[in-house]
């Protein structure tokens, strides 16, 4: 059992003993009989785990052979395993340069085409207009677009082994962006798979200088795959905003992002319904994408409907030109009202009562220019 405690589940990052994956273990005549229970029968990492178990056990003096019995965890055991994995991930979350006082908000959805990137861009602008320094991470590694949407382009500087996000002033604040759009050609296809993509996301967080920001907004690819799971592991205190369009189909798929947040023990901040109906010159309101999906999803999840953003051609035009519509909105505009609501909700994401947060606050205060 001591040797098995050295075997890690490559996906969950914890040992198989911590995760409760080890069943009966006995030794008979130099042969070790070991029961291992996996999360699913078709686990793609099964051969990896089997190999590591064999190697670990054969090191024990007197063991000449290993007979493995591979099974599957029952639902209760699997739920317990995931709770343990999440708790261990949060406890072992790496240190980053993101100030502890800065809430982190992930913009997510179960499907593509709902406008996550345009919402991220406009939300960042609205937050910056109030004097905040906003960090924006374009975690959509394959479908990066924020460099164009925000018109923040150029080469990323590396300073002291840390990437420095490109910063641009907006209003009284600024937006600092890090995107694959700064490292790869916009028309280039990135043929990257799981571990490579996970490493890229980790570098954007761990190997980047995010010091000094007041809030971080993360744009994510559709679905609940490698990228969002990596973000959950690295930033366990972040909150999630789920974006949907009004249609029932989009609502049901978007619910998967909320389920991801629940299973990852990440707080769901609310729901945004994007591309709601539009009013034409005739005065009639049209709803080409359906009606009520955002409200129904929020009700189903027990969450707040944060905004219903209408279908607007100036949002698309602003994105094409790198001039987000939030730049021209008043304080009562859709994105500015959304930004203020999210800022209020996100304050609960900031760890309270810790020395690290106090030191962050002191450092931030010292760095601010004197009002005199």
ABEGO torsion letter per residue (X at the ends): XAAAAABBBAAAGBBAAAAGABBBBBBBGGBBBBBBBBABAABAAAAAAAAAAAAAAAABBGBABBBBBBBBBBAAAAAAAAAAAAAAAAAABBBBABBAABBBBBBBBABBGAGAAAAAAAAAAAAAAAGBBBBBBBABAAABAAAAAAGBBEBBBBBGGBBBBBBBBBEABBBBBBBAAAABBAABBBBBBAAAAAAAAAAAAAABBABGBABBBBBBBBEABAAAAAAAAABAABBBBBBBBABAAAAAAAAAAAAAAAAAGBBBAEBBBBGBBBBBAAGBBBBAAEBGAAAAAAAAAGBBBABBBBBBAAAAAAAAAGBBAAAABBAABAAAAAAAAAAAAAAAABBBGBAAAAAAAAAAAAABBBAX
